[in-house]
Amino acid sequence: MIICQCNIITDLDFENAVITLLSGDPDLTVTPGRVIRALNARRQCSGCLPALNSMIDTCKKQCHSESCPRQAWRKAHPKMPTCAQ
């Protein structure tokens, strides 16, 4: 679903960008601006910010919990880095 009408960015694009940022540093302070820049876009009308903030919170919580799909991957590949390490 398109979340950002100005830049035509979908919820999956945003989610993947958040996960990528957290994969590099799980304690990183992820902001909407950082996510939008990671997608090589610019904030314009800011209509997507409430949805993006919610997505950031959800991804951050899942990244640090056992419900993270990356946790199963991490158990299968213990020597590889993931967002939850």
ZAKOL-6484 format. One record per residue: chain; residue number from 1; x, y, z of N, C-alpha, C, O, CB in turn. Coordinates in nm, 2 decimals. Glycine has a CB too. Layout:
N
<site cadena="A" num="NUM" n_px="X" n_py="Y" n_pz="Z" ca_px="X" ca_py="Y" ca_pz="Z" c_px="X" c_py="Y" c_pz="Z" o_px="X" o_py="Y" o_pz="Z" cb_px="X" cb_py="Y" cb_pz="Z"/>
...
//
This chain:
85
<site cadena="A" num="1" n_px="0.08" n_py="-0.12" n_pz="0.00" ca_px="0.00" ca_py="0.00" ca_pz="0.00" c_px="0.09" c_py="0.12" c_pz="0.00" o_px="0.19" o_py="0.13" o_pz="0.07" cb_px="-0.10" cb_py="0.00" cb_pz="0.12"/>
<site cadena="A" num="2" n_px="0.05" n_py="0.22" n_pz="-0.08" ca_px="0.13" ca_py="0.35" ca_pz="-0.08" c_px="0.10" c_py="0.43" c_pz="0.05" o_px="-0.01" o_py="0.46" o_pz="0.08" cb_px="0.09" cb_py="0.43" cb_pz="-0.21"/>
<site cadena="A" num="3" n_px="0.21" n_py="0.46" n_pz="0.12" ca_px="0.20" ca_py="0.54" ca_pz="0.24" c_px="0.23" c_py="0.68" c_pz="0.21" o_px="0.17" o_py="0.78" o_pz="0.26" cb_px="0.29" cb_py="0.48" cb_pz="0.35"/>
<site cadena="A" num="4" n_px="0.34" n_py="0.71" n_pz="0.13" ca_px="0.38" ca_py="0.84" ca_pz="0.09" c_px="0.34" c_py="0.87" c_pz="-0.05" o_px="0.39" o_py="0.82" o_pz="-0.15" cb_px="0.54" cb_py="0.86" cb_pz="0.11"/>
<site cadena="A" num="5" n_px="0.23" n_py="0.96" n_pz="-0.06" ca_px="0.18" ca_py="0.99" ca_pz="-0.19" c_px="0.28" c_py="1.08" c_pz="-0.27" o_px="0.28" o_py="1.08" o_pz="-0.39" cb_px="0.05" cb_py="1.06" cb_pz="-0.18"/>
<site cadena="A" num="6" n_px="0.35" n_py="1.16" n_pz="-0.20" ca_px="0.45" ca_py="1.26" ca_pz="-0.26" c_px="0.56" c_py="1.19" c_pz="-0.33" o_px="0.60" o_py="1.22" o_pz="-0.45" cb_px="0.50" cb_py="1.35" cb_pz="-0.16"/>
<site cadena="A" num="7" n_px="0.61" n_py="1.08" n_pz="-0.27" ca_px="0.73" ca_py="1.01" ca_pz="-0.33" c_px="0.70" c_py="0.87" c_pz="-0.38" o_px="0.78" o_py="0.80" o_pz="-0.42" cb_px="0.84" cb_py="1.00" cb_pz="-0.22"/>
<site cadena="A" num="8" n_px="0.57" n_py="0.84" n_pz="-0.37" ca_px="0.52" ca_py="0.70" ca_pz="-0.41" c_px="0.60" c_py="0.59" c_pz="-0.34" o_px="0.67" o_py="0.51" o_pz="-0.40" cb_px="0.53" cb_py="0.69" cb_pz="-0.57"/>
<site cadena="A" num="9" n_px="0.60" n_py="0.60" n_pz="-0.21" ca_px="0.67" ca_py="0.50" ca_pz="-0.13" c_px="0.57" c_py="0.41" c_pz="-0.05" o_px="0.47" o_py="0.46" o_pz="0.01" cb_px="0.77" cb_py="0.57" cb_pz="-0.02"/>
<site cadena="A" num="10" n_px="0.59" n_py="0.28" n_pz="-0.06" ca_px="0.49" ca_py="0.19" ca_pz="0.00" c_px="0.53" c_py="0.15" c_pz="0.14" o_px="0.64" o_py="0.19" o_pz="0.19" cb_px="0.48" cb_py="0.06" cb_pz="-0.09"/>
<site cadena="A" num="11" n_px="0.44" n_py="0.09" n_pz="0.21" ca_px="0.46" ca_py="0.04" ca_pz="0.34" c_px="0.58" c_py="-0.06" c_pz="0.35" o_px="0.66" o_py="-0.06" o_pz="0.44" cb_px="0.34" cb_py="-0.02" cb_pz="0.41"/>
<site cadena="A" num="12" n_px="0.59" n_py="-0.14" n_pz="0.24" ca_px="0.70" ca_py="-0.24" ca_pz="0.24" c_px="0.84" c_py="-0.17" c_pz="0.22" o_px="0.94" o_py="-0.21" o_pz="0.27" cb_px="0.68" cb_py="-0.34" cb_pz="0.13"/>
<site cadena="A" num="13" n_px="0.84" n_py="-0.06" n_pz="0.14" ca_px="0.96" ca_py="0.02" ca_pz="0.12" c_px="1.00" c_py="0.08" c_pz="0.25" o_px="1.12" o_py="0.07" o_pz="0.29" cb_px="0.94" cb_py="0.13" cb_pz="0.02"/>
<site cadena="A" num="14" n_px="0.91" n_py="0.14" n_pz="0.33" ca_px="0.94" ca_py="0.20" ca_pz="0.46" c_px="0.99" c_py="0.09" c_pz="0.55" o_px="1.09" o_py="0.11" o_pz="0.62" cb_px="0.82" cb_py="0.27" cb_pz="0.51"/>
<site cadena="A" num="15" n_px="0.92" n_py="-0.02" n_pz="0.56" ca_px="0.95" ca_py="-0.13" ca_pz="0.65" c_px="1.09" c_py="-0.19" c_pz="0.62" o_px="1.17" o_py="-0.21" o_pz="0.71" cb_px="0.85" cb_py="-0.24" cb_pz="0.65"/>
<site cadena="A" num="16" n_px="1.12" n_py="-0.21" n_pz="0.50" ca_px="1.25" ca_py="-0.26" ca_pz="0.46" c_px="1.36" c_py="-0.16" c_pz="0.49" o_px="1.47" o_py="-0.20" o_pz="0.53" cb_px="1.26" cb_py="-0.29" cb_pz="0.31"/>
<site cadena="A" num="17" n_px="1.34" n_py="-0.03" n_pz="0.47" ca_px="1.44" ca_py="0.07" ca_pz="0.51" c_px="1.46" c_py="0.07" c_pz="0.66" o_px="1.58" o_py="0.08" o_pz="0.70" cb_px="1.39" cb_py="0.21" cb_pz="0.46"/>
<site cadena="A" num="18" n_px="1.36" n_py="0.06" n_pz="0.74" ca_px="1.37" ca_py="0.06" ca_pz="0.89" c_px="1.45" c_py="-0.06" c_pz="0.93" o_px="1.54" o_py="-0.05" o_pz="1.01" cb_px="1.23" cb_py="0.06" cb_pz="0.96"/>
<site cadena="A" num="19" n_px="1.42" n_py="-0.18" n_pz="0.87" ca_px="1.49" ca_py="-0.30" ca_pz="0.91" c_px="1.64" c_py="-0.29" c_pz="0.87" o_px="1.72" o_py="-0.34" o_pz="0.94" cb_px="1.42" cb_py="-0.42" cb_pz="0.84"/>
<site cadena="A" num="20" n_px="1.66" n_py="-0.23" n_pz="0.75" ca_px="1.80" ca_py="-0.22" ca_pz="0.70" c_px="1.88" c_py="-0.13" c_pz="0.80" o_px="1.99" o_py="-0.16" o_pz="0.83" cb_px="1.80" cb_py="-0.16" cb_pz="0.56"/>
<site cadena="A" num="21" n_px="1.82" n_py="-0.02" n_pz="0.84" ca_px="1.88" ca_py="0.07" ca_pz="0.93" c_px="1.91" c_py="0.00" c_pz="1.07" o_px="2.02" o_py="0.02" o_pz="1.12" cb_px="1.80" cb_py="0.20" cb_pz="0.96"/>
<site cadena="A" num="22" n_px="1.81" n_py="-0.07" n_pz="1.12" ca_px="1.83" ca_py="-0.14" ca_pz="1.24" c_px="1.93" c_py="-0.26" c_pz="1.23" o_px="2.00" o_py="-0.29" o_pz="1.33" cb_px="1.70" cb_py="-0.19" cb_pz="1.29"/>
<site cadena="A" num="23" n_px="1.94" n_py="-0.31" n_pz="1.11" ca_px="2.04" ca_py="-0.42" ca_pz="1.09" c_px="2.18" c_py="-0.37" c_pz="1.11" o_px="2.27" o_py="-0.44" o_pz="1.16" cb_px="2.02" cb_py="-0.49" cb_pz="0.95"/>
<site cadena="A" num="24" n_px="2.20" n_py="-0.25" n_pz="1.07" ca_px="2.34" ca_py="-0.19" ca_pz="1.09" c_px="2.37" c_py="-0.16" c_pz="1.23" o_px="2.48" o_py="-0.17" o_pz="1.27" cb_px="2.35" cb_py="-0.07" cb_pz="1.00"/>
<site cadena="A" num="25" n_px="2.27" n_py="-0.11" n_pz="1.30" ca_px="2.29" ca_py="-0.08" ca_pz="1.44" c_px="2.15" c_py="-0.09" c_pz="1.51" o_px="2.07" o_py="0.00" o_pz="1.50" cb_px="2.34" cb_py="0.07" cb_pz="1.46"/>
<site cadena="A" num="26" n_px="2.13" n_py="-0.19" n_pz="1.59" ca_px="2.00" ca_py="-0.21" ca_pz="1.65" c_px="1.96" c_py="-0.11" c_pz="1.76" o_px="1.84" o_py="-0.09" o_pz="1.79" cb_px="1.99" cb_py="-0.35" cb_pz="1.72"/>
<site cadena="A" num="27" n_px="2.06" n_py="-0.03" n_pz="1.80" ca_px="2.03" ca_py="0.08" ca_pz="1.90" c_px="2.02" c_py="0.22" c_pz="1.83" o_px="2.01" o_py="0.32" o_pz="1.90" cb_px="2.13" cb_py="0.08" cb_pz="2.01"/>
<site cadena="A" num="28" n_px="2.02" n_py="0.22" n_pz="1.70" ca_px="2.02" ca_py="0.34" ca_pz="1.63" c_px="1.88" c_py="0.41" c_pz="1.66" o_px="1.78" o_py="0.35" o_pz="1.66" cb_px="2.04" cb_py="0.32" cb_pz="1.48"/>
<site cadena="A" num="29" n_px="1.89" n_py="0.54" n_pz="1.67" ca_px="1.77" ca_py="0.62" ca_pz="1.68" c_px="1.71" c_py="0.64" c_pz="1.54" o_px="1.77" o_py="0.72" o_pz="1.46" cb_px="1.79" cb_py="0.76" cb_pz="1.76"/>
<site cadena="A" num="30" n_px="1.61" n_py="0.57" n_pz="1.51" ca_px="1.55" ca_py="0.57" ca_pz="1.37" c_px="1.45" c_py="0.68" c_pz="1.37" o_px="1.35" o_py="0.68" o_pz="1.45" cb_px="1.49" cb_py="0.44" cb_pz="1.33"/>
<site cadena="A" num="31" n_px="1.47" n_py="0.78" n_pz="1.29" ca_px="1.37" ca_py="0.89" ca_pz="1.27" c_px="1.31" c_py="0.88" c_pz="1.13" o_px="1.36" o_py="0.82" o_pz="1.04" cb_px="1.44" cb_py="1.03" cb_pz="1.29"/>
<site cadena="A" num="32" n_px="1.19" n_py="0.94" n_pz="1.12" ca_px="1.13" ca_py="0.95" ca_pz="0.98" c_px="1.22" c_py="1.01" c_pz="0.88" o_px="1.23" o_py="0.96" o_pz="0.77" cb_px="1.00" cb_py="1.02" cb_pz="0.99"/>
<site cadena="A" num="33" n_px="1.29" n_py="1.11" n_pz="0.91" ca_px="1.38" ca_py="1.17" ca_pz="0.82" c_px="1.49" c_py="1.08" c_pz="0.78" o_px="1.53" o_py="1.08" o_pz="0.66" cb_px="1.44" cb_py="1.30" cb_pz="0.88"/>
<site cadena="A" num="34" n_px="1.55" n_py="1.00" n_pz="0.87" ca_px="1.65" ca_py="0.91" ca_pz="0.84" c_px="1.60" c_py="0.80" c_pz="0.74" o_px="1.67" o_py="0.76" o_pz="0.65" cb_px="1.71" cb_py="0.84" cb_pz="0.97"/>
<site cadena="A" num="35" n_px="1.48" n_py="0.75" n_pz="0.77" ca_px="1.42" ca_py="0.65" ca_pz="0.68" c_px="1.39" c_py="0.70" c_pz="0.54" o_px="1.43" o_py="0.64" o_pz="0.44" cb_px="1.29" cb_py="0.60" cb_pz="0.75"/>
<site cadena="A" num="36" n_px="1.34" n_py="0.82" n_pz="0.54" ca_px="1.31" ca_py="0.88" ca_pz="0.41" c_px="1.44" c_py="0.91" c_pz="0.33" o_px="1.44" o_py="0.89" o_pz="0.21" cb_px="1.23" cb_py="1.02" cb_pz="0.42"/>
<site cadena="A" num="37" n_px="1.54" n_py="0.95" n_pz="0.40" ca_px="1.67" ca_py="0.97" ca_pz="0.33" c_px="1.73" c_py="0.84" c_pz="0.28" o_px="1.80" o_py="0.83" o_pz="0.18" cb_px="1.77" cb_py="1.04" cb_pz="0.42"/>
<site cadena="A" num="38" n_px="1.71" n_py="0.73" n_pz="0.36" ca_px="1.76" ca_py="0.60" ca_pz="0.32" c_px="1.70" c_py="0.56" c_pz="0.19" o_px="1.75" o_py="0.47" o_pz="0.12" cb_px="1.74" cb_py="0.50" cb_pz="0.43"/>
<site cadena="A" num="39" n_px="1.58" n_py="0.61" n_pz="0.16" ca_px="1.51" ca_py="0.57" ca_pz="0.04" c_px="1.54" c_py="0.67" c_pz="-0.07" o_px="1.47" o_py="0.67" o_pz="-0.18" cb_px="1.36" cb_py="0.56" cb_pz="0.07"/>
<site cadena="A" num="40" n_px="1.63" n_py="0.76" n_pz="-0.05" ca_px="1.67" ca_py="0.86" ca_pz="-0.15" c_px="1.55" c_py="0.95" c_pz="-0.19" o_px="1.53" o_py="0.98" o_pz="-0.30" cb_px="1.73" cb_py="0.80" cb_pz="-0.27"/>
<site cadena="A" num="41" n_px="1.47" n_py="0.99" n_pz="-0.08" ca_px="1.36" ca_py="1.07" ca_pz="-0.11" c_px="1.37" c_py="1.19" c_pz="-0.01" o_px="1.45" o_py="1.20" o_pz="0.07" cb_px="1.22" cb_py="0.99" cb_pz="-0.08"/>
<site cadena="A" num="42" n_px="1.27" n_py="1.29" n_pz="-0.03" ca_px="1.27" ca_py="1.41" ca_pz="0.05" c_px="1.13" c_py="1.42" c_pz="0.12" o_px="1.03" o_py="1.38" o_pz="0.05" cb_px="1.30" cb_py="1.53" cb_pz="-0.02"/>
<site cadena="A" num="43" n_px="1.12" n_py="1.46" n_pz="0.24" ca_px="1.00" ca_py="1.48" ca_pz="0.30" c_px="0.93" c_py="1.60" c_pz="0.24" o_px="1.00" o_py="1.71" o_pz="0.22" cb_px="1.01" cb_py="1.50" cb_pz="0.46"/>
<site cadena="A" num="44" n_px="0.81" n_py="1.59" n_pz="0.20" ca_px="0.74" ca_py="1.70" ca_pz="0.14" c_px="0.62" c_py="1.75" c_pz="0.22" o_px="0.63" o_py="1.85" o_pz="0.29" cb_px="0.69" cb_py="1.66" cb_pz="0.00"/>
<site cadena="A" num="45" n_px="0.51" n_py="1.68" n_pz="0.21" ca_px="0.39" ca_py="1.73" ca_pz="0.28" c_px="0.38" c_py="1.68" c_pz="0.43" o_px="0.30" o_py="1.73" o_pz="0.51" cb_px="0.26" cb_py="1.69" cb_pz="0.21"/>
<site cadena="A" num="46" n_px="0.46" n_py="1.58" n_pz="0.46" ca_px="0.46" ca_py="1.52" ca_pz="0.60" c_px="0.33" c_py="1.44" c_pz="0.63" o_px="0.31" o_py="1.40" o_pz="0.75" cb_px="0.48" cb_py="1.62" cb_pz="0.70"/>
<site cadena="A" num="47" n_px="0.25" n_py="1.41" n_pz="0.54" ca_px="0.13" ca_py="1.33" ca_pz="0.56" c_px="0.16" c_py="1.19" c_pz="0.60" o_px="0.07" o_py="1.12" o_pz="0.66" cb_px="0.04" cb_py="1.34" cb_pz="0.44"/>
<site cadena="A" num="48" n_px="0.27" n_py="1.14" n_pz="0.56" ca_px="0.31" ca_py="1.00" ca_pz="0.59" c_px="0.37" c_py="0.98" c_pz="0.73" o_px="0.39" o_py="0.87" o_pz="0.77" cb_px="0.40" cb_py="0.95" cb_pz="0.48"/>
<site cadena="A" num="49" n_px="0.41" n_py="1.09" n_pz="0.79" ca_px="0.48" ca_py="1.08" ca_pz="0.92" c_px="0.41" c_py="1.00" c_pz="1.03" o_px="0.48" o_py="0.92" o_pz="1.10" cb_px="0.51" cb_py="1.21" cb_pz="0.97"/>
<site cadena="A" num="50" n_px="0.28" n_py="1.02" n_pz="1.05" ca_px="0.22" ca_py="0.93" ca_pz="1.16" c_px="0.23" c_py="0.78" c_pz="1.13" o_px="0.26" o_py="0.71" o_pz="1.22" cb_px="0.07" cb_py="0.97" cb_pz="1.17"/>
<site cadena="A" num="51" n_px="0.21" n_py="0.74" n_pz="1.01" ca_px="0.22" ca_py="0.60" ca_pz="0.97" c_px="0.36" c_py="0.55" c_pz="0.98" o_px="0.39" o_py="0.44" o_pz="1.03" cb_px="0.16" cb_py="0.57" cb_pz="0.83"/>
<site cadena="A" num="52" n_px="0.45" n_py="0.64" n_pz="0.94" ca_px="0.59" ca_py="0.60" ca_pz="0.95" c_px="0.64" c_py="0.59" c_pz="1.09" o_px="0.72" o_py="0.50" o_pz="1.12" cb_px="0.68" cb_py="0.70" cb_pz="0.87"/>
<site cadena="A" num="53" n_px="0.60" n_py="0.68" n_pz="1.18" ca_px="0.64" ca_py="0.67" ca_pz="1.32" c_px="0.59" c_py="0.54" c_pz="1.38" o_px="0.66" o_py="0.48" o_pz="1.46" cb_px="0.58" cb_py="0.79" cb_pz="1.40"/>
<site cadena="A" num="54" n_px="0.46" n_py="0.51" n_pz="1.35" ca_px="0.41" ca_py="0.38" ca_pz="1.40" c_px="0.48" c_py="0.26" c_pz="1.35" o_px="0.51" o_py="0.17" o_pz="1.42" cb_px="0.26" cb_py="0.37" cb_pz="1.36"/>
<site cadena="A" num="55" n_px="0.52" n_py="0.27" n_pz="1.22" ca_px="0.60" ca_py="0.16" ca_pz="1.16" c_px="0.74" c_py="0.14" c_pz="1.23" o_px="0.79" o_py="0.03" o_pz="1.25" cb_px="0.61" cb_py="0.18" cb_pz="1.01"/>
<site cadena="A" num="56" n_px="0.80" n_py="0.26" n_pz="1.26" ca_px="0.93" ca_py="0.26" ca_pz="1.32" c_px="0.92" c_py="0.19" c_pz="1.46" o_px="1.00" o_py="0.11" o_pz="1.49" cb_px="0.99" cb_py="0.40" cb_pz="1.33"/>
<site cadena="A" num="57" n_px="0.82" n_py="0.23" n_pz="1.54" ca_px="0.80" ca_py="0.18" ca_pz="1.67" c_px="0.78" c_py="0.03" c_pz="1.66" o_px="0.83" o_py="-0.05" o_pz="1.74" cb_px="0.68" cb_py="0.24" cb_pz="1.74"/>
<site cadena="A" num="58" n_px="0.69" n_py="-0.02" n_pz="1.57" ca_px="0.66" ca_py="-0.16" ca_pz="1.56" c_px="0.79" c_py="-0.24" c_pz="1.52" o_px="0.81" o_py="-0.34" o_pz="1.58" cb_px="0.55" cb_py="-0.18" cb_pz="1.45"/>
<site cadena="A" num="59" n_px="0.86" n_py="-0.19" n_pz="1.42" ca_px="0.98" ca_py="-0.26" ca_pz="1.38" c_px="1.09" c_py="-0.27" c_pz="1.49" o_px="1.15" o_py="-0.37" o_pz="1.51" cb_px="1.04" cb_py="-0.19" cb_pz="1.25"/>
<site cadena="A" num="60" n_px="1.10" n_py="-0.16" n_pz="1.56" ca_px="1.20" ca_py="-0.15" ca_pz="1.67" c_px="1.16" c_py="-0.25" c_pz="1.78" o_px="1.25" o_py="-0.32" o_pz="1.83" cb_px="1.21" cb_py="-0.01" cb_pz="1.73"/>
<site cadena="A" num="61" n_px="1.04" n_py="-0.26" n_pz="1.81" ca_px="0.99" ca_py="-0.36" ca_pz="1.92" c_px="1.01" c_py="-0.50" c_pz="1.87" o_px="1.06" o_py="-0.58" o_pz="1.95" cb_px="0.85" cb_py="-0.33" cb_pz="1.95"/>
<site cadena="A" num="62" n_px="0.98" n_py="-0.53" n_pz="1.74" ca_px="0.99" ca_py="-0.66" ca_pz="1.69" c_px="1.14" c_py="-0.70" c_pz="1.68" o_px="1.17" o_py="-0.82" o_pz="1.70" cb_px="0.92" cb_py="-0.68" cb_pz="1.56"/>
<site cadena="A" num="63" n_px="1.22" n_py="-0.60" n_pz="1.64" ca_px="1.36" ca_py="-0.63" ca_pz="1.62" c_px="1.43" c_py="-0.68" c_pz="1.75" o_px="1.52" o_py="-0.76" o_pz="1.75" cb_px="1.43" cb_py="-0.50" cb_pz="1.57"/>
<site cadena="A" num="64" n_px="1.38" n_py="-0.64" n_pz="1.86" ca_px="1.43" ca_py="-0.67" ca_pz="1.99" c_px="1.35" c_py="-0.78" c_pz="2.07" o_px="1.37" o_py="-0.80" o_pz="2.19" cb_px="1.44" cb_py="-0.55" cb_pz="2.08"/>
<site cadena="A" num="65" n_px="1.26" n_py="-0.85" n_pz="2.00" ca_px="1.18" ca_py="-0.95" ca_pz="2.06" c_px="1.20" c_py="-1.09" c_pz="1.99" o_px="1.25" o_py="-1.10" o_pz="1.88" cb_px="1.03" cb_py="-0.91" cb_pz="2.06"/>
<site cadena="A" num="66" n_px="1.15" n_py="-1.19" n_pz="2.06" ca_px="1.15" ca_py="-1.32" ca_pz="2.00" c_px="1.05" c_py="-1.34" c_pz="1.88" o_px="1.06" o_py="-1.44" o_pz="1.81" cb_px="1.12" cb_py="-1.43" cb_pz="2.11"/>
<site cadena="A" num="67" n_px="0.96" n_py="-1.24" n_pz="1.86" ca_px="0.86" ca_py="-1.26" ca_pz="1.75" c_px="0.93" c_py="-1.21" c_pz="1.62" o_px="0.86" o_py="-1.22" o_pz="1.52" cb_px="0.74" cb_py="-1.18" cb_pz="1.78"/>
<site cadena="A" num="68" n_px="1.05" n_py="-1.15" n_pz="1.63" ca_px="1.11" ca_py="-1.11" ca_pz="1.51" c_px="1.14" c_py="-1.23" c_pz="1.41" o_px="1.20" o_py="-1.32" o_pz="1.46" cb_px="1.24" cb_py="-1.03" cb_pz="1.54"/>
<site cadena="A" num="69" n_px="1.10" n_py="-1.22" n_pz="1.29" ca_px="1.13" ca_py="-1.33" ca_pz="1.20" c_px="1.28" c_py="-1.35" c_pz="1.18" o_px="1.32" o_py="-1.46" o_pz="1.14" cb_px="1.07" cb_py="-1.31" cb_pz="1.06"/>
<site cadena="A" num="70" n_px="1.36" n_py="-1.25" n_pz="1.21" ca_px="1.50" ca_py="-1.26" ca_pz="1.20" c_px="1.56" c_py="-1.35" c_pz="1.31" o_px="1.67" o_py="-1.40" o_pz="1.30" cb_px="1.57" cb_py="-1.12" cb_pz="1.20"/>
<site cadena="A" num="71" n_px="1.48" n_py="-1.36" n_pz="1.42" ca_px="1.53" ca_py="-1.44" ca_pz="1.53" c_px="1.55" c_py="-1.59" c_pz="1.49" o_px="1.65" o_py="-1.65" o_pz="1.52" cb_px="1.44" cb_py="-1.44" cb_pz="1.65"/>
<site cadena="A" num="72" n_px="1.45" n_py="-1.64" n_pz="1.41" ca_px="1.46" ca_py="-1.78" ca_pz="1.36" c_px="1.58" c_py="-1.79" c_pz="1.27" o_px="1.65" o_py="-1.89" o_pz="1.28" cb_px="1.33" cb_py="-1.82" cb_pz="1.29"/>
<site cadena="A" num="73" n_px="1.60" n_py="-1.69" n_pz="1.19" ca_px="1.71" ca_py="-1.69" ca_pz="1.09" c_px="1.84" c_py="-1.69" c_pz="1.17" o_px="1.94" o_py="-1.76" o_pz="1.14" cb_px="1.71" cb_py="-1.57" cb_pz="1.00"/>
<site cadena="A" num="74" n_px="1.85" n_py="-1.61" n_pz="1.28" ca_px="1.97" ca_py="-1.60" ca_pz="1.36" c_px="2.00" c_py="-1.73" c_pz="1.43" o_px="2.12" o_py="-1.76" o_pz="1.44" cb_px="1.95" cb_py="-1.49" cb_pz="1.47"/>
<site cadena="A" num="75" n_px="1.90" n_py="-1.80" n_pz="1.47" ca_px="1.93" ca_py="-1.93" ca_pz="1.54" c_px="1.98" c_py="-2.03" c_pz="1.44" o_px="2.07" o_py="-2.12" o_pz="1.47" cb_px="1.80" cb_py="-1.99" cb_pz="1.60"/>
<site cadena="A" num="76" n_px="1.94" n_py="-2.02" n_pz="1.31" ca_px="1.99" ca_py="-2.11" ca_pz="1.21" c_px="2.13" c_py="-2.07" c_pz="1.16" o_px="2.20" o_py="-2.15" o_pz="1.11" cb_px="1.89" cb_py="-2.12" cb_pz="1.09"/>
<site cadena="A" num="77" n_px="2.16" n_py="-1.94" n_pz="1.17" ca_px="2.29" ca_py="-1.89" ca_pz="1.13" c_px="2.35" c_py="-1.81" c_pz="1.24" o_px="2.36" o_py="-1.69" o_pz="1.23" cb_px="2.27" cb_py="-1.80" cb_pz="0.99"/>
<site cadena="A" num="78" n_px="2.40" n_py="-1.87" n_pz="1.34" ca_px="2.45" ca_py="-1.80" ca_pz="1.46" c_px="2.57" c_py="-1.71" c_pz="1.44" o_px="2.59" o_py="-1.61" o_pz="1.52" cb_px="2.48" cb_py="-1.89" cb_pz="1.57"/>
<site cadena="A" num="79" n_px="2.64" n_py="-1.73" n_pz="1.34" ca_px="2.77" ca_py="-1.65" ca_pz="1.32" c_px="2.74" c_py="-1.53" c_pz="1.23" o_px="2.83" o_py="-1.44" o_pz="1.21" cb_px="2.87" cb_py="-1.73" cb_pz="1.26"/>
<site cadena="A" num="80" n_px="2.62" n_py="-1.52" n_pz="1.17" ca_px="2.59" ca_py="-1.41" ca_pz="1.08" c_px="2.52" c_py="-1.29" c_pz="1.16" o_px="2.44" o_py="-1.32" o_pz="1.25" cb_px="2.49" cb_py="-1.45" cb_pz="0.97"/>
<site cadena="A" num="81" n_px="2.55" n_py="-1.17" n_pz="1.14" ca_px="2.49" ca_py="-1.06" ca_pz="1.21" c_px="2.35" c_py="-1.04" c_pz="1.17" o_px="2.31" o_py="-1.06" o_pz="1.05" cb_px="2.57" cb_py="-0.93" cb_pz="1.19"/>
<site cadena="A" num="82" n_px="2.26" n_py="-1.00" n_pz="1.26" ca_px="2.12" ca_py="-0.96" ca_pz="1.23" c_px="2.09" c_py="-0.84" c_pz="1.31" o_px="2.17" o_py="-0.79" o_pz="1.39" cb_px="2.03" cb_py="-1.08" cb_pz="1.26"/>
<site cadena="A" num="83" n_px="1.97" n_py="-0.79" n_pz="1.29" ca_px="1.93" ca_py="-0.67" ca_pz="1.36" c_px="1.91" c_py="-0.69" c_pz="1.51" o_px="1.92" o_py="-0.59" o_pz="1.58" cb_px="1.79" cb_py="-0.62" cb_pz="1.30"/>
<site cadena="A" num="84" n_px="1.90" n_py="-0.81" n_pz="1.55" ca_px="1.87" ca_py="-0.84" ca_pz="1.69" c_px="2.00" c_py="-0.86" c_pz="1.77" o_px="1.99" o_py="-0.89" o_pz="1.89" cb_px="1.78" cb_py="-0.95" cb_pz="1.71"/>
<site cadena="A" num="85" n_px="2.11" n_py="-0.85" n_pz="1.71" ca_px="2.24" ca_py="-0.88" ca_pz="1.79" c_px="2.28" c_py="-0.75" c_pz="1.86" o_px="2.38" o_py="-0.76" o_pz="1.93" cb_px="2.35" cb_py="-0.93" cb_pz="1.70"/>
//
